[in-house]
Amino acid sequence: MNQVAILGVGQTPVREHWDISIRDLAVHAGRAAMQDAAVTHVDAIYVGNMTSGLIGQQRQLGALVADYLGQWGVEAVKMEAACGSAASAMRQGLLAIASGEMEAVLVIGVEKLTESPGKQTTAALATAADADYELVQGVSFVGLNALVMRRYMHEYGYERHDFAPFALNAHANGATNPNALFRQAINQKMYDEGRIVADPISLFDASPIGDGAAALLLVPALKAPHAIRVVGSAASTDTLAIHDREDPLWLKAAEQSANSAYRQAGIGPQDIDLFELHDAFSIMAVLSLEACGFAERGEGVRLGQNGDILPGGRIPICTMGGLKARGHPVGATGLYQLLEATLQLRGAAGEAQIDGARVAMTQNIGGSGATIVTHILERPSP
């Protein structure tokens, strides 16, 4: 199998883009990645998106984007895996290059969520849960995560304010990212006074939706010896419904996909310089750190309390704001994570730069942990 390199990156800011269509968002990011890579033609385009058919009445997103990018005739499809759609599209692009079937693949994650009424958007996002046994109860994703967080607090003796370091870190890092939705740091008092959305989750424990697109241009590593390399890539699944899991406080798919990616890369958690995890909710950040081997069960919260997740800490996370501050344009999030990790390894992350970063991990979660895709990137030696 060929090793794969990330030759080009492109993105739009995460915003409420009232005046830009979903096709234009995708085209802007895709064209920027192609220009960054100095490539004018690709063999395939894989688009990650969750809600275009539900909210925007637009399916056939792959062909639409290929058309408006001027890439007529190429293979182009949309991949859907809820919030894990973008990283799932990345997996398909990687496999296409690694197999030798293709020489240049454009992967784009795009989502437009803010033009529809809030209830319609919430209902569309909730379709990632089990329709027969979760949705029928009227549950939302914030509700599901609130149940998990409450159980975690009960099992391990934490209070809501113990989770504050995850929100404070994300917002502080987002303040240095010009493409982030929220560019203002918060303090403990602001966190403590945050409006409760679904007890114990407050506004500062939940990521905001947004509109945006991010793109990567993939090629065989042999053709780009100085480009950032993908040295680990794995996807895993768990039950869709949380109540069907043996342990609702353990992300089995995160553990499995991370361990597989570690094996491919020939490294372990101790070798990761930064981790762009899926902090859709504070509790998901904690569970991801535990499942991926950065903390023992029940000890993930302490990584925040001890400062280990900060830019200068043992395992910096959400280095450019994460989902909480950069924003969570659902089907695009996994590509934003990969793009930000690539910028870090290039040494091009600006004020957010992690000194000496050489190995980065990203993890994109679909639903409440039903689909989890993990990637490990590495900066080649000089």
Salt bridges, closest charged atoms under 4 A:
ASP36 OD2 - ARG346 NH2 2.99
GLU103 OE1 - LYS223 NZ 2.63
GLU115 OE2 - LYS112 NZ 3.28
GLU155 OE2 - ARG151 NH2 2.57
ASP162 OD1 - HIS161 NE2 3.47
GLU193 OE2 - LYS189 NZ 2.92
ASP199 OD2 - ARG150 NH2 3.18
ASP205 OD2 - ARG160 NH1 3.52
ASP211 OD2 - LYS112 NZ 3.59
ASP238 OD2 - ARG245 NE 3.75
ASP244 OD1 - HIS243 NE2 3.59
ASP247 OD2 - ARG297 NH1 2.45
ASP279 OD2 - LYS324 NZ 3.70
GLU299 OE1 - ARG302 NE 3.00
ASP308 OD2 - ARG314 NH2 3.94
GLU340 OE2 - ARG326 NE 2.79
GLU378 OE2 - ARG358 NH1 3.56
